[in-house]
Each structure stands twice: as structure tokens, then as C-alpha cells.
């Protein structure tokens, strides 16, 4: 039942409050059915415990606050509407004219305005119309004097209620405080992941994605080159599918599997294949998704993730880049405050092997920095297995290339085994990029399929960068680059311990002005002293050749100097290849937790280390200089050929070193031939478009 209350224009906020209070008392207490839901049922979404957020007590508190705010807003709006009702005048002169035309006008001064009630103007409902002249907030005494003079003292001054002014001034602050209280209460209810999701409460929810074998799109047939890792993961999947088979002998399901490998080796791809092969839910989340701007959110998300996983057991949780939250505790630079990352790690440790059993939930994590993980995370019972995902060998690279080659059109001349042998130390991601770049290059050249030369160019592009054939260089720069690369190429071809030469070019590629490519015959699991010293000599050959060829040196050898120095430093500090320092490691541990590098040796040892590094570099430089001076004619011949042809293969370099000539066209010949072909094509098109010559009348063409 509704109650309508009619207020006249002179009603104030106090009158409205009294009317609302009297109506509330007359209505009596609310019905039980209305308070607890019709028929005594609890409204959907509310809890059953009184006093909890969302229960009856919490609901009544929120409802009461909403009613109070609503009443205050209605009263304020009504007061403003009553006070501002009427015809607004623009000037005091207009008000004087209105009063002069109706001497019986009743004048009131209130709310910083002068109100005049006149019977001369009748509204639509037959009510008197009020004319209003707003004076503003200042010069109140002046306007009282003006009204007194106009009406001869026949006016009424209505003071503004102090409660109304107080309400108007405090209302914005009350609304802001109410909104803050509302959002904080919602956040507190759902911070632990069990309450209803609110604006801030959703930060406590886990941001995982759930996959099934239907929507992942990757299976073990798409994973190649890491057979041992696939076998170990297959055992885990088999355990999830048939756990009773393994439990007959008392075995238990492993709690965690840690995938360790360099970037691009296939850790995430292997996890996707697990999701595609397993008939169980697969929860995927990155380590960086646990930490947000609010303290405690990471631990809350961990608890929420494992809670949902336990409800869906058996299942798999995949934590990608776990080193984002799993780093060793207590290390590095800390400010002494709350460490959100450590709290997240503690939550992971408790969930994986705490008092609460997590049977049926397997955690698979991936990282390329296993050396910085906390020991409590990698111990048996949490991550029972650590699977190394290495770079593929020759056989693995062939299998990976075949997997990716199925997606593109391959020509008959393509030899994937040759490409696999020419890509040592390439990861699976590098090989996938190689196939993709070859397909793009073939498309840009309007080919119907990918050819061998496209794969060769794609290999060089992935490893060294795109060839900048349009780059313009001065003649002197070309000569310097040619002698520099000739020095590398001749030493590479002469030293049997070094990798075999593949080709040499002076076409800029990436950040390098030229490049000398080698083709390793095998994958190296380690490096011998002979190979290291031969490689250092090859690196020194560029600077020596350019200095002897043009009587000047350039900054082009900066990368060579860096590589030589790094090899010598590793030989001394890590590999124990110095006779003076012996079988001792002096390199600091690479944990990247300390801002100040470690130094566990004396100043005298540091001096010896510097001397040994310098000795190894000087020996390589002097030996390379001796070899180049003894074979300078070969270096000069290769350099002159590079200036003509820009790119030479290994066979062509060997011919030049034997004093033979190369019978292939130069770059100028190729450009001239291309220009002639274009001119002939233009001429043929012009002749085809010209009409045949006109014949005189009565003349028949002679038959051929």
C-alpha cells in the first residue's frame, strides 16, 4: 500500500522528516516474509549465517545505509526544487516592474533570492506563480534594504536552515566515504577467493586458463627432437589415466615435474602437448600472473588455483616461468619490508607438500634459470622429477624440420638433412622461424614452393640478420671489408682444427658489414683447446688483413675482439686451461642475486688471471699474423674476388687459394643482363600494343 503525502511550497526539510517518521511508525514493523524473502525463504545469493557479509544482518545493514542515503538525496532534491520553483527574473528592475504591476504581491527573502508570489499569472493547474530574483551569496544587507524600500517594510525574511547548509556541504564527503567502505568490504569478503567477485575482490582470483585435449591443438606428434623428455612426461600422463596400475607395487604419483632448458627448446610446447594428450583438466598460468600491485594477492591466487585444481582432480597445473616467483629466498637486494614474491613462494610450497594432501594434482613447471630456484621448491616431494629439455642434435633437428615442413610447400631440390647439419646449436624455435622465413621469402619471389636457396638464406637471416643488399658503401669501405673478410676466410680454410668454411660475403647483414660463415661437421658437447685456439686465430685474422691491405684499421673488428676476449677469459676462469693457474675455477657463481660480483681470490691471483688472458690473446694474434703474412697472395686474391662477386662459396675460395680463376659472371654482368632482359620485355610489350600498318586501297597482302 502506498501513502501519498502532499506538501505545500512552504514545507521545509524538517517537515518532510517528520512526515516520513510518522508514516514509518504508523506502518509498523516489516513483515517476516518480506524481510527474509517470501514464504520465509532466504533470498538467493545471501548467506545463512547472521552477521556475515551477505547474510540477513549484513543485508539489513546495507539496506539501511542505502535507505538513509536515498532519503537524504530526495530531501535535498525536493528542497532545491521547492526553493527554485517559479519564474526567474534577470534583473532587479524586472522584479520592481512586477511588484509595481501587482501591489498585493507577497515578498519573501530566502535562499539567497527574493521571491514574489503574485496572483496575476496563473499556471496550468490554476496555481499562483512565483517570480524569483537571485541575489547571490553576497551583499545580503543591501538587498534587504532594497526590498524594504520597495515594499515599505511589508516583506518576510525566512532564514536558511543550518541543517540544510550542513547537509549540502557534507553530502559529497558522505557519498565518497560510503563508496570506499562498500568497495573495501567487497574486497575483504573475496580476498581469500571464496567470496563473490567484486571490483577489488577479483584480484584474489586466479588468472589461470583451463585447456582440454580438444582445444589445445597440440599433441606429441607435433613435438620432435626431445624424445627422452617426451618419454618421462608420457609416464606422468599414463599415471593420471591409470593410477591403479602403478599403485599395485606401492608407488605414488609424482607431485611435480620441472622442465629445465634454454629459451626456445620446447618447454611450453611440451606442456601444450601434455594438455592435448591427457584426458584430465589442464590449468595453465604464468609465474608473473601471481604478483600484482596489492600485497597478499599472489598467495591468494595460489590458494584459489590449487583449490579449483583439487576440486577437478585428477588434473595438471602448468606454471610457466616459475623463476618469477620461485627464486631463492633471502638473497638479493631487499628493503626489509614485505616481500610479495616470498609470500607467493611460501604458498606454493605449502600447497604442493603441506598438511593437506593434494593427491591427483600434478604440478608441471618450466624455467630456464633452475640455478636461482629455492632449494625447498626443487627437493623431492615437491618437484620429484627434473626433466632437461636440451637443444636438439642433428637427428632431432631433422625431425623438427620435417614437422614444420609439413605446413609449407617444399620443392624437390630441398635437402632437410643438409639444412640440419648447417644449423648447429639451433633451438626448436630457431628452426620453426627458419621454415617460416623461407616460406615468406619464396612468397615474395612469386614461387610456387620453397626451394633450397630460400632455406639457405633463411638460415643466414635467422642467425645473422637480413642481408642489406641496397646499402650503399664507398669504394674504400668496400675494400676494407673485403680484406677483413678475406683474412677470416683464408685462415678458416687453412686451419684444420677450425670449423669448415661455408661461404664469405661482403654484403652487409644485420649489424655486420660482412660475414664469413662456417659449417660445423658435428654438434659439440664441449670445446677442445685446439678448436678454441684455432677459432681465436680466425677471429684475429680480420684486423690483421685489413691493416696490411689498406694500411689502416677500423671499428669493424669490435665483435671479433669481444669474442676472442670472452673465449680467453672462459679458458682461464672456468675451464682450467691455464698452466699457471691450474685446475681451479675462479669464475663467480652465476646466480644474479648480488649487485656486487663475487671475488674469491687475492689481488695477486687477479693479476695472474689478467696476464694469462692477455697471453692467450697475444699468442692467437701473433700466430694469425704469421700465417697471413706467409699467405698474403691468397688473401689478396680472395679480397679482389669479393670486390667483384661480393659472395664466394667455400669451393671458390679454395680455387682462388690454389691460383685458379673463377668462371662466373660478376655483379656488374648480372646487373647488365637483368637490365637487358627488362628492356627486351618492354620492347616486346610495346610492339604487341601497336596496331598493324594500314595498306593502300585495292592492295592485297602478299602471302608468306
TIPA-658319 format. One line per 2 residues: number of its first residue (from 1); for each residue z negated, x negated, y of C-alpha. Coordinates in steps of 0.05 Angstrom, whole numbers, plus 5000, padded with zeros to 4 digits. Layout:
NUM) Z:X:Y  ...
//
This chain:
1) 5000:5000:5000  5019:4973:5068
3) 4979:4982:5131  5016:4983:5197
5) 4977:4964:5259  5007:4976:5328
7) 4985:4930:5384  4999:4942:5457
9) 5024:4890:5504  4954:4873:5529
11) 4928:4854:5459  4904:4783:5452
13) 4895:4736:5394  4822:4757:5386
15) 4844:4830:5379  4893:4810:5325
17) 4840:4771:5287  4791:4830:5289
19) 4844:4877:5263  4862:4831:5205
21) 4789:4822:5187  4774:4897:5188
23) 4835:4911:5145  4814:4858:5095
25) 4743:4886:5090  4770:4957:5081
27) 4818:4935:5026  4762:4906:4984
29) 4766:4850:4932  4832:4838:4898
31) 4847:4869:4831  4834:4827:4769
33) 4904:4838:4743  4934:4816:4808
35) 4891:4753:4811  4902:4730:4740
37) 4971:4758:4731  4990:4828:4710
39) 4951:4851:4648  4902:4793:4653
41) 4955:4741:4634  4956:4673:4665
43) 5018:4662:4708  5069:4615:4677
45) 5061:4542:4697  4986:4546:4712
47) 4935:4510:4670  4879:4544:4632
49) 4821:4503:4659  4787:4526:4722
51) 4784:4473:4775  4844:4434:4750
53) 4905:4428:4794  4950:4486:4776
55) 4892:4528:4747  4862:4591:4777
57) 4815:4553:4823  4870:4506:4846
59) 4918:4563:4854  4868:4603:4897
61) 4855:4542:4940  4929:4530:4953
63) 4940:4605:4965  4882:4609:5015
65) 4907:4549:5053  4977:4579:5055
67) 4949:4646:5080  4909:4613:5135
69) 4969:4573:5159  5013:4635:5156
71) 4964:4677:5196  4957:4623:5249
73) 5032:4618:5256  5041:4693:5260
75) 4987:4699:5313  5018:4643:5354
77) 5087:4674:5349  5061:4743:5367
79) 5021:4717:5426  5081:4679:5453
81) 5126:4740:5442  5079:4787:5479
83) 5068:4738:5536  5141:4724:5545
85) 5167:4795:5537  5204:4821:5597
87) 5260:4805:5646  5255:4733:5670
89) 5269:4721:5744  5298:4657:5770
91) 5264:4653:5838  5203:4676:5876
93) 5248:4712:5925  5275:4757:5869
95) 5204:4776:5849  5188:4793:5922
97) 5250:4837:5925  5229:4873:5861
99) 5159:4885:5889  5187:4910:5955
101) 5232:4960:5918  5172:4986:5878
103) 5106:4984:5917  5070:5014:5855
105) 5084:4952:5813  5024:4925:5776
107) 5020:4849:5784  4984:4802:5735
109) 4978:4726:5736  4971:4696:5666
111) 5001:4643:5621  5029:4603:5680
113) 5072:4662:5701  5070:4723:5747
115) 5081:4789:5710  5102:4852:5746
117) 5101:4920:5709  5148:4968:5741
119) 5169:5040:5724  5236:5034:5758
121) 5272:5001:5700  5268:5039:5635
123) 5283:5004:5568  5319:5031:5508
125) 5256:5063:5479  5231:5091:5545
127) 5180:5036:5555  5167:5003:5622
129) 5199:4936:5633  5162:4875:5657
131) 5192:4825:5705  5167:4754:5697
133) 5170:4695:5744  5147:4630:5711
135) 5109:4584:5758  5100:4525:5712
137) 5035:4488:5698  5021:4461:5768
139) 5001:4488:5838  4961:4547:5809
141) 4922:4558:5874  4986:4560:5915
143) 5016:4616:5872  4951:4655:5873
145) 4953:4653:5948  5026:4675:5948
147) 5012:4734:5902  4950:4753:5944
149) 4992:4754:6007  5048:4794:5974
151) 5003:4848:5942  4948:4848:5994
153) 4897:4828:5942  4920:4882:5892
155) 4933:4838:5831  4897:4819:5768
157) 4885:4748:5743  4880:4742:5667
159) 4852:4674:5646  4885:4639:5586
161) 4843:4638:5523  4813:4569:5508
163) 4823:4582:5434  4897:4594:5444
165) 4906:4529:5481  4866:4492:5428
167) 4907:4524:5373  4973:4506:5405
169) 4951:4433:5415  4922:4424:5345
171) 4973:4462:5304  5022:4403:5295
173) 4966:4358:5270  4941:4411:5222
175) 5011:4420:5193  5021:4345:5184
177) 4953:4336:5151  4967:4395:5105
179) 5034:4366:5083  5003:4297:5069
181) 4947:4330:5028  4998:4371:4989
183) 5042:4310:4971  4982:4266:4953
185) 4953:4320:4907  5020:4327:4872
187) 5025:4251:4863  4954:4247:4834
189) 4969:4303:4785  5032:4269:4758
191) 5017:4195:4767  4999:4188:4694
193) 5063:4220:4671  5031:4284:4646
195) 5033:4329:4706  5090:4368:4736
197) 5141:4325:4772  5133:4326:4847
199) 5162:4287:4904  5119:4225:4894
201) 5097:4243:4824  5166:4227:4796
203) 5154:4153:4809  5107:4153:4749
205) 5161:4178:4703  5201:4130:4660
207) 5273:4118:4682  5300:4107:4612
209) 5365:4133:4585  5370:4163:4516
211) 5430:4149:4471  5454:4176:4405
213) 5506:4148:4359  5556:4199:4385
215) 5554:4179:4458  5545:4104:4457
217) 5617:4089:4435  5600:4021:4405
219) 5589:4003:4332  5581:3940:4291
221) 5656:3936:4283  5661:3922:4358
223) 5612:3863:4352  5641:3797:4326
225) 5622:3724:4325  5547:3734:4315
227) 5543:3752:4241  5472:3726:4230
229) 5445:3767:4288  5481:3829:4261
231) 5451:3819:4192  5380:3816:4219
233) 5389:3877:4262  5421:3914:4204
235) 5356:3904:4165  5317:3938:4221
237) 5365:3997:4221  5360:4003:4146
239) 5285:4004:4152  5288:4062:4201
241) 5336:4101:4157  5298:4089:4091
243) 5227:4063:4104  5201:4083:4035
245) 5247:4032:4003  5212:3974:4038
247) 5142:4003:4035  5141:4003:3959
249) 5121:3929:3960  5073:3937:4018
251) 5119:3916:4074  5114:3947:4143
253) 5166:3960:4195  5172:3904:4247
255) 5144:3925:4314  5191:3885:4358
257) 5255:3845:4357  5270:3795:4413
259) 5343:3777:4426  5350:3709:4458
261) 5415:3680:4483  5453:3656:4544
263) 5486:3706:4590  5549:3738:4562
265) 5534:3722:4489  5529:3796:4468
267) 5455:3815:4470  5466:3881:4506
269) 5529:3895:4466  5489:3885:4402
271) 5437:3935:4427  5491:3986:4441
273) 5517:3976:4371  5448:3989:4344
275) 5447:4054:4382  5515:4071:4353
277) 5495:4055:4281  5425:4084:4278
279) 5411:4157:4264  5349:4155:4309
281) 5338:4164:4384  5352:4102:4425
283) 5314:4094:4492  5345:4042:4538
285) 5312:4015:4602  5315:3951:4643
287) 5255:3908:4659  5266:3916:4733
289) 5261:3993:4727  5186:3988:4715
291) 5167:3959:4782  5172:4000:4846
293) 5141:4000:4915  5077:4034:4892
295) 5021:3998:4856  5010:4022:4784
297) 5078:4054:4776  5102:4002:4725
299) 5043:4013:4678  5050:4088:4686
301) 5124:4085:4667  5108:4042:4606
303) 5057:4093:4582  5105:4150:4594
305) 5162:4114:4557  5120:4100:4495
307) 5091:4170:4497  5160:4201:4492
309) 5181:4149:4440  5122:4165:4395
311) 5139:4239:4400  5210:4223:4378
313) 5191:4172:4323  5225:4141:4287
315) 5263:4113:4346  5284:4049:4381
317) 5264:4025:4451  5310:3973:4483
319) 5282:3932:4541  5337:3894:4575
321) 5319:3832:4616  5247:3835:4595
323) 5231:3770:4632  5229:3812:4696
325) 5160:3838:4675  5142:3793:4615
327) 5133:3726:4650  5073:3682:4633
329) 5011:3708:4667  4971:3664:4714
331) 5029:3619:4734  5069:3611:4796
333) 5052:3628:4867  5004:3686:4876
335) 4968:3712:4937  4905:3732:4900
337) 4919:3806:4906  4940:3858:4856
339) 4998:3835:4813  5040:3894:4794
341) 5081:3854:4744  5020:3832:4705
343) 4993:3903:4701  5061:3926:4673
345) 5060:3870:4621  4989:3888:4601
347) 5011:3960:4590  5069:3936:4546
349) 5022:3892:4505  4973:3948:4493
351) 5027:3998:4474  5060:3951:4425
353) 4997:3930:4388  4936:3966:4413
355) 4884:4011:4381  4935:4068:4380
357) 4986:4057:4324  5059:4061:4343
359) 5089:4066:4274  5161:4087:4273
361) 5176:4057:4342  5214:3991:4344
363) 5220:3953:4409  5282:3911:4418
365) 5282:3865:4480  5335:3818:4508
367) 5326:3758:4552  5360:3692:4569
369) 5294:3659:4591  5250:3660:4529
371) 5214:3598:4554  5179:3636:4610
373) 5154:3695:4569  5080:3705:4559
375) 5054:3679:4491  5018:3744:4479
377) 5085:3780:4482  5121:3735:4433
379) 5068:3729:4380  5076:3762:4311
381) 5053:3834:4312  5089:3848:4376
383) 5156:3814:4371  5157:3797:4298
385) 5228:3771:4299  5264:3728:4349
387) 5339:3730:4339  5380:3677:4374
389) 5449:3701:4397  5488:3636:4406
391) 5555:3621:4437  5610:3633:4384
393) 5643:3577:4346  5717:3572:4332
395) 5715:3625:4277  5673:3670:4320
397) 5719:3663:4379  5779:3682:4336
399) 5743:3745:4313  5723:3763:4384
401) 5794:3752:4410  5821:3797:4354
403) 5771:3852:4372  5792:3852:4445
405) 5866:3841:4430  5867:3908:4395
407) 5862:3942:4462  5924:3909:4492
409) 5997:3899:4471  6005:3829:4443
411) 6072:3793:4436  6098:3760:4373
413) 6090:3689:4402  6015:3696:4414
415) 5972:3648:4374  5900:3671:4380
417) 5876:3612:4338  5905:3563:4389
419) 5870:3601:4445  5805:3600:4406
421) 5809:3525:4397  5826:3516:4470
423) 5764:3554:4494  5703:3515:4471
425) 5635:3538:4498  5666:3605:4519
427) 5619:3664:4511  5639:3732:4487
429) 5642:3758:4558  5688:3700:4578
431) 5735:3716:4521  5736:3790:4539
433) 5753:3770:4611  5808:3724:4585
435) 5843:3780:4548  5835:3827:4607
437) 5863:3776:4657  5922:3762:4612
439) 5938:3837:4608  5934:3842:4684
441) 5979:3782:4694  6031:3810:4645
443) 6030:3877:4680  6041:3844:4748
445) 6102:3807:4720  6131:3873:4692
447) 6125:3850:4620  6124:3897:4560
449) 6070:3857:4524  6023:3798:4534
451) 6054:3731:4519  6023:3663:4502
453) 6034:3636:4572  5994:3694:4600
455) 5935:3677:4556  5940:3603:4575
457) 5940:3620:4649  5883:3669:4639
459) 5841:3615:4604  5850:3567:4662
461) 5835:3623:4712  5770:3643:4677
463) 5747:3571:4671  5771:3540:4736
465) 5794:3597:4781  5861:3625:4804
467) 5918:3577:4819  5934:3578:4894
469) 6008:3564:4890  6022:3588:4960
471) 5973:3538:4991  6008:3491:5039
473) 5988:3418:5039  6012:3359:5078
475) 6051:3304:5044  5994:3254:5048
477) 5945:3304:5018  5993:3316:4960
479) 6000:3242:4948  5924:3232:4948
481) 5914:3290:4900  5970:3264:4854
483) 5939:3195:4848  5869:3225:4838
485) 5891:3269:4781  5935:3214:4752
487) 5873:3169:4747  5837:3223:4707
489) 5896:3238:4662  5913:3166:4644
491) 5841:3150:4625  5835:3215:4587
493) 5896:3197:4546  5875:3125:4534
495) 5802:3135:4513  5799:3158:4440
497) 5725:3179:4446  5741:3229:4502
499) 5769:3299:4492  5845:3300:4483
501) 5886:3313:4545  5918:3382:4551
503) 5954:3382:4619  5946:3359:4690
505) 5967:3393:4755  5961:3384:4830
507) 5966:3459:4844  5900:3479:4877
509) 5857:3522:4831  5791:3552:4853
511) 5754:3502:4897  5791:3442:4868
513) 5854:3412:4898  5879:3395:4828
515) 5855:3395:4757  5860:3355:4692
517) 5850:3398:4631  5823:3373:4565
519) 5828:3407:4497  5767:3392:4453
521) 5783:3388:4379  5717:3417:4357
523) 5654:3451:4381  5598:3402:4396
525) 5527:3420:4379  5505:3355:4412
527) 5534:3297:4451  5541:3225:4427
529) 5533:3164:4470  5606:3144:4461
531) 5631:3212:4484  5584:3211:4543
533) 5605:3142:4567  5679:3159:4557
535) 5672:3223:4597  5637:3186:4653
537) 5695:3136:4656  5745:3193:4661
539) 5705:3223:4718  5705:3157:4756
541) 5780:3147:4748  5799:3196:4803
543) 5764:3160:4860  5788:3092:4836
545) 5861:3113:4831  5863:3146:4900
547) 5831:3086:4932  5882:3038:4901
549) 5941:3084:4911  5934:3104:4984
551) 5882:3053:5007  5833:3108:5026
553) 5781:3154:4994  5767:3228:5005
555) 5715:3281:4991  5755:3306:4931
557) 5711:3265:4884  5647:3302:4902
559) 5647:3344:4839  5662:3282:4797
561) 5604:3245:4828  5557:3303:4815
563) 5577:3307:4741  5571:3232:4730
565) 5502:3230:4762  5479:3290:4722
567) 5502:3261:4656  5468:3195:4671
569) 5403:3229:4692  5402:3272:4629
571) 5414:3210:4586  5354:3175:4617
573) 5304:3233:4627  5317:3279:4569
575) 5358:3246:4514  5322:3178:4509
577) 5387:3138:4515  5358:3082:4558
579) 5334:3018:4522  5285:3001:4578
581) 5250:3070:4576  5256:3081:4502
583) 5246:3144:4461  5208:3182:4515
585) 5223:3247:4553  5209:3243:4627
587) 5242:3308:4650  5194:3362:4674
589) 5187:3426:4634  5236:3478:4659
591) 5190:3538:4668  5209:3550:4741
593) 5137:3572:4754  5117:3516:4800
595) 5143:3504:4870  5126:3430:4866
597) 5164:3395:4809  5122:3361:4756
599) 5118:3285:4754  5081:3259:4693
601) 5097:3186:4703  5079:3130:4751
603) 5117:3103:4811  5137:3042:4771
605) 5168:3086:4718  5204:3126:4772
607) 5234:3061:4798  5258:3042:4729
609) 5289:3112:4720  5328:3104:4784
611) 5351:3035:4763  5374:3060:4694
613) 5413:3118:4724  5447:3071:4773
615) 5462:3022:4716  5497:3074:4673
617) 5539:3099:4731  5558:3029:4753
619) 5578:3010:4682  5624:3071:4676
621) 5654:3058:4745  5668:2984:4731
623) 5699:2998:4663  5743:3053:4692
625) 5765:3007:4748  5783:2952:4699
627) 5825:3000:4657  5862:3029:4717
629) 5879:2961:4746  5905:2938:4678
631) 5948:3001:4671  5967:3014:4743
633) 6042:3023:4728  6025:3082:4683
635) 5980:3114:4736  6035:3106:4789
637) 6087:3136:4743  6044:3197:4728
639) 6028:3206:4802  6102:3204:4823
641) 6119:3254:4768  6063:3300:4793
643) 6093:3299:4862  6160:3322:4832
645) 6138:3371:4779  6067:3390:4802
647) 6046:3403:4729  6052:3358:4669
649) 6034:3371:4596  5999:3320:4552
651) 6065:3302:4517  6099:3289:4584
653) 6042:3245:4607  6047:3203:4543
655) 6123:3197:4554  6112:3171:4624
657) 6059:3122:4599  6110:3095:4549
659) 6161:3086:4605  6205:3145:4584
661) 6237:3195:4632  6224:3270:4634
663) 6287:3312:4629  6263:3376:4661
665) 6281:3406:4729  6237:3391:4788
667) 6203:3443:4831  6259:3438:4882
669) 6311:3450:4828  6273:3512:4804
671) 6268:3539:4875  6342:3528:4888
673) 6361:3561:4822  6318:3621:4839
675) 6350:3626:4908  6420:3624:4877
677) 6401:3680:4828  6375:3723:4885
679) 6438:3711:4927  6483:3729:4868
681) 6444:3793:4856  6450:3813:4929
683) 6525:3799:4929  6536:3840:4866
685) 6497:3898:4895  6538:3895:4960
687) 6604:3895:4922  6582:3954:4879
689) 6566:3994:4941  6633:3980:4978
691) 6688:4034:4968  6755:4012:4936
693) 6813:3993:4985  6859:4050:5007
695) 6932:4050:4982  6993:4068:5024
697) 7023:4136:5012  7071:4145:4953
699) 7047:4079:4923  7020:4078:4852
701) 6972:4024:4829  7002:3973:4782
703) 6973:3979:4712  6934:3919:4689
//
